[in-house]
Amino acid sequence: MPTVKAFVRTKTKSKSVVRLRISDGRAVTLYGVTDIEVMPDHWNPTKEEIKPRIQLRGESREAINTRIAELKNKVLSEYLIAKGKVPIPPDFINLTLNPPAPIECSPDKVKSLHDYFEEYRDEAKVSLGRAKNTKVFSEILRRYEAIYGILSFADCTAELIGKIETFMRDEHLIQLNYPKLYADVKKCIKPRGQNTLNDKLKAFNAFFTWARKKKYFKELPFESYEFSSYVYADPIPLLPEEVEALRVSTTIPNELLLVRDLFCLQCYLGCRVGDYISLRKENVQKDILMYIPVKTIEDTPATVYVPINTKAMALIDKYRYPEGKLMPFIKVNGADGYNKRIKQLCAVAKFTRSVVVINPLTRKPETKPLCKVVSSHTARKTFINSNYIETQDPALISKMTGHTADSKAFARYRNIDLDILRKQINKTFGE
């Protein structure tokens, strides 16, 4: 059980600041300071308070001791909330006790960097996915200015970008100190990994490129800022035989049968989930699925053509869903959403083989059972990887997935099957 201890430095004859220390086993020791000062000879180190019968000017002994106890309780409470859920920074106590005060802005304030960013959002022509990422960063920038002050283009340096990146990394802790500011945030902000931070910074960089074209300023701060690299593990697809086992299984409970059919069909079609849940009957012409991916519709719109095999067609024909939808799709996220229920489905199917993933926070590899990491995007990876096993022709497969020729994601998804490597070696050197 973690403990919080209050103490003062006794090697001084003048007033000393009351300090706090969190101890949680041998691995965790954190220090911080309060705004309370006491004379060292007035301090009782055993009871961690001012000694009885001490007469003080101003604030009473009882009031000071009460404040010390309240601060200890606050620090311990916040630590218990954060422990095991988010990384604990070294300055956790100071961040909890002394957060910077939000800066109130007058109605006639000058145009802020966030205002310009909103102007950029109105004018930028980006894909739906990028638009969502841009909106999220806009809210981050708004909150940053609310806490640390209004920004202008004159403030935009590589140093500022570093501060905003640090803010995004620590915002899951910062939000605890500003309940009013974060009251309109729908979900509690979770720790962000470096790949996520990079995505947000790319949106910021695109904004600066736009601002320079608008002649709002000349220098691009990202020219002197060094991005951290993206880190990805190998893609984790299902094997073709696992998809087949799932499709024909007779042990799937009734409440997961629809999820099973949706997931298997997505494995056969290879759509992104955003495109998948938007498909309608008219997207199917004879035995061909045709659609334009939303992700690339603004930049490089191109129609995707996916032949529908008999297994996929049987799943489509199984449901006669009204309103022209291809399937009775369910919501994607949430406690009872598609992604969560895919994990439940694969757990029931005993898909427990070990796979290696990258922890987004530590960026270290971890081993987990397959059923813990599957999602709707696993179906897309399965489609790509299964087809690549049969034909190592990226151009052919991209016709069915909608990936552009220079797609880095497409290159990652083509997990080189070990059998392909064996065949290549045998072809070169003989068996």
N, C-alpha and C positions, 0 to 999 in steps of 0.2 A: 504494500500500500504506500503510495507516495505521501510525503510529509512536507510541510512548509514551516520553516523555522525563521523567527525574527531575531536579529542580533545587531550589536553595535561594535565598532572598533574601540577598544579600551585604551589603546596606546596614545591617548591625546587628553589634554585637560580642557579643551574647548568642546563645544557641542558636536555631537557626531550624528550622522544620518542613520536612521533605522534601515537596515538592509534585510532582504528576504532571500532565503535559499530553498529551492526545491530539491529534494532528494528522492530518487526513485530507484532503489537498488544500487548496484555499483556502476551502472552504465550511465545514469543521468544525474547531473548536478548542475543546476542553473542558478544564476545570481541576478539580483536586481535591487534597485533602491526605491525608497518611498520619499515622500515630501515631509516626513516627520523627523525632527531633530531633538535629541535629548542629551543631557550630560551623562557621560559614561558612568560616574559614580552614583547616578540615580537609577541605573538599569539593573534589573534582576535577570540574569542570563538563564536561570532555571525556569522561571515562569514566563520569560520573554515579555516583560512589561516593566513599567516604572514601579519602583519599590513603594510599599505602603508608607504613609505618613510623610511623604515628600510634598512640600508646599511649593506650588508653581505659580508664577505670574501669568496671567492670560488664561490660556486653555487649561482646564483642570486635568489632574492625573487620570481620573476616571474616563474623561472624554478621549484622551490620547490613547489609553489602553483599549478602549472600545474601537477606536479607529484602526489600531494595529490589528486587532482580532478580525475586523471586517475586511481589511486588505489581505490578510492571510487566507481567509475564507474565499475571497474573490479569486485570488490567484490559484488556489487549489481547485475550485470549481471549474475555472476555465481550462486548467490543465487536464482535469479528468474528462472534460468534453472533447478536448483536442487529442488526447492520448489514443494512439492506435488508429486514428482516423486521418490525421494530417501530420506532416513533419513538424517537429518542434524546433523553432530557431533558437540560437543561443541567447537572444535578447527577449525571450518570451515574456519574462516578468515585466520588464520596462514597457514593452509593447502593450501589455495588458493594463498596467497602472497609469501609463503616461502617453496615451495615443495623441497624435497631433490633432488639434481642434479643427473641425471643418470651418472653412472661410465663407462667411456670408457675402453674397454678391448683391450689389444694389441693382434696382431695376434698370438704371440707365448705364449699366456697365458697357464697356467696349466689347466688340465682337471677339469672342474667345476662339481658341483653337478647336474646341468642340463644335462651335457654331460653324466654322469653316468645314469641319469634317462632315457635318450634316448636309452642308451645301454639296460637298463631294458625293455623298450618298444619293442625293436627288439627281445628280447628273451622270453618275457612273453607270455604264452599261456592262454589267457583269452577270455571270450565271447565278442561278438560284442559290447554289451552295456558297458561292463567294459573297453574295448579298447577305446571307445569314451570318457569315463570319464577320463581315463589315459592320453589321448592326450590333453584334456582340461587342466588338472592339469600341464602337461608338459609346456604348454604355460604360465600358471600362474607363474611357477617356473622360466622360462626364463625371464619374465618381472620383477619378484622380484629381480633377480640377476642384471638385467640391471639398476635398480634404486638404490639398496642398496649394490651392490658389489658381487663379485664371492664368492660362498660358497664351502666349502670342508666338508668331513665327520667329521673333527675335530670340525666343527661348529654345528653339529647336536645334539642339546640338546632339552629338553622339552621346554626351553625358546624360542628357534628358532621356534619350531612348533607353539607356541602361537603367535609369531610375524607374521608368515605366515598366520595363521588363521585370525588375525586382518587385514592383507593386503587383503586377499580375501574378507573379510566383507566390507572393505572400498574402494575396487578397482573401484567401480562405480564413486567415487569422485576423486580418484587419477588419473584416466584416463584423466580428464579435464586438468591436468597440464603437460601432456606429449603427445601432439598431434602426434609428430613424432613416438614415440615408439608404440603408439596404432593405427597408420595409417593402419597397415595390419590386424587389427581386423575387421572382416566382419560386426559384429553387435555391437552396443553400449552396453557395459557391464551394466547389470541391477543389482540392489541390490540382494544379495544372502541370502536366509534364512538359518537357522542352519542345517536343514536336508541336504541341498545342500552342505554346508561346510563339514558336516560329511562324505558325499560321497567322496569329494575330499581328505579329510584327510585319508580315508581308502585306497585310491590309493597310497598315500604317505607312509602309513604304510606297504603296500604290497611291495613297493620298498625297504624299509629298511630290510624286511625279506629276500628278494632276495639278497641284498647287503651283509648281514651277511653270507649267504650261500656261496657267492663268496669270503668271507674272506676279504672284503674291510674294515670292522671294526667289533667291538665286541658288543658294547652296543646298545640296541634298545631304542631310545629316547621315543618311545610311551609307554614303560613300566611304565614310571613315568608321563605320560600325561593323564589328565582326560578328556575324551570325554564328550561333552554335549549330553544329551539324544535326541533320535528322538521323535518327536511329530506328531501324526497323528490323524485326525478326523475319525469318522466312515465313511466307504465307502458310496458313494452316487450312488446307481444304479437306473435305471428306473424300475418302476413296470411292470410286465408282461402286464397288461392292457394298460399301456402307450405305450409300444412297438406296441401292436396290434392297438391302436388308430392311431399311426403314420403310420403304414403300410397301413391301409385302408382309410386314410384321403383323401378327394377329394378337399381340400382347399390349398394344397401345391403348391406354384408357380412353373412353369416349370423349372426355373433355379435351383431349389432345389430338383427336383424329383430324380436325380441320387444320390445325397447325402442321401436322405431319404432311397433309396434302399440299398445303401452301408452300412449305419448305422444299419438298421434293420437286414440285413444279418449278420453283425458282432455281433449283439446281439444274434443271433441264433447259431453262430459258436464259439464265445468266444475267438477268436484269439487276440494276441497282434497285434497292428497295423503294426509293422515291418514284422511279419509273414503274416498278412492278405494281404498286397499289393504285396506280393511275390507269392501268390498262383496261381497255373495254373490248367488247365482242368484235367491234369493227376493226380492231388492231390485228385480228386474225383473218387472213385471206387464204382460204383452202388450208394448206398445211404450212403456211409461213406466218410468223409473227413479225409485224412491221411497226416501228415506232421511232421517234426522234428523242434521244436522251435529253432530259432537262438540263443536265450539267453542262452540255456543250452547245445548247441551242442558240445562245447569244454569240459565241465565238466562232465555232465551226459546225453549224447544223448539218447533220447527215443522217439519213435514214438507216436504221439497223434492220437487218434481215436475219431471222433465226428460224431455221427449219424445225417444225414441231414433230417429234417422234410419236409413236403410237402410245407410249406410256404417258407422255405429257398430254396428248390429246384426250386420253381416257380420263385424266384428272380434270381437264377443262369441261368435258362432257358430263362429268359426274354432278356438276353444280349448275343449276339453271337460275342464276342470280338475277333479280330484277334490276331495272334501271340501266341495263346495258353493261354493267361491270363484268369483267372477265371472271372474277372469283369473289367470294364473300370475304374480302380483306378485313383485317382487324387493325386496331391502332398499333403503331410500331413500338413505341416506348412506354414506360410506366411499369408498375408492379405486375400488371396482368397483360402487358403488351406482347407483341410478336417476338421481340428479341428475348425477353425473359422466358417466354414459354418454349422457345426453341431449345434453350438450355435444359428446361424440364423434360422436354421430349427426348433429347439425347441422353439424359441421365437414365430415363426409363429404358431406353434402348441399350443401356450399358456401354456407351461409347466412352470408355475410360482410358484409352491408350494415352500414354504420356506425350505431351508436346511441349516445345520450348517457346516461351513468349518473352517479350521484353517488358519489364516493369516500367511504365511511362514516367514514374517519379524518380526512381533510382537509376534507370537506364541500364539495369543489370538483367541478365537472362534468368528466368525462373522456369521450373518445370511444373506443369499443371495437367490435370486430366482434360481430355478433349471436350467433354460435356460442360466444363466450366468456362470455356473461352469461345464456344460457337456463337454465331449471331447471324442476322440476315445477310451480312456481307460475306459470310462463309460460303453461302450458296453461290455467289458470283465467283469467288475464288475456286470453288469446286468445278464450276463450269469451265473456267479458263484452263485450270490445271489438267482436268480430265481430257479435254480436247487437245491440249499440247502433248500429252502422252502419245496420242494417236497420230498427230501431225505436227511436226515442229515448224509450223508456218505461221508466224505472228500476224502477217497481213491477212491471212484467211480467217483467223480467229477474231481479229479486231473488227472484221466486217459484221460479226455477230455480237460484239460487245460494245461497239461505239467508241473504243479507245482511239486516240489520235496516234499518228505514226511515232511521235516523240514522247509518248506517255511513259513517265517513270513508274507510275503505278502498275501499268501493264507489264513492264519488265519485272517488277517484284513478284507479281502474281504467278508468273510462269515458273513455278517451282520445278526444278529439274529432277525428274524421277530417276531413282537409282537404277532402274532397269534400262533407261535410256543410256545412262553412262556405261553400264555393262555392255550393252549392244555396240556402243561406239568403240570401246576398247577391243571387243572381240572382232569387230569389223576391221580395225586397224592392225591388230597384232595376231589375230586368230585366237581360237579358244585354246 
